[in-house]
């Protein structure tokens, strides 16, 4: 868990008293498009949490991708409940990442065992600058990202499940600190291959998760 006496803090735990330190847990990572969720999901995977099947470089399981599903939310929820039951039977702790999980989590929260949410926030101003948007387009882009972040925060407050609010900028600048905070929030230890996780988190390009996935099949 975040240490208030630490020189660096990269995240803020909400409802930390509701965190489960042992027993079954389900981790859901979300945020905004290109908002740092892949980096954080890679960190979760690196800590030893299975994040699904057919993972690509964005650490995203198609099963929990509402857009990939292509149907309405109610049909998606109905279909994915069976997948959740299957994952529950296979793993004590597991999770998934979908940046727009806010669109369906209200409907699934009761199906999740001890849900632990991880919400990633990223400053939209430098994102707009990198995209070289004109003033009007930049204003529209920033306003849209801020509205999405407000919706995420409102959902976290509404659900009342423990949630780690992550600053992408702080986490990417202080990855070792972030890993300690994330591991504390999830109730697991930072593994010996910490440097591999930090390397995966290095900003730049999407990275192949095969190295992190290999550790899941190794004995603890």
Beta strands, then each sheet from edge to edge (+ up, - down):
strand 1: 11-14
strand 2: 25-30
strand 3: 93-97
strand 4: 115-121
strand 5: 163-167
sheet 1: 1+ 5- 4- 2- 3-
end
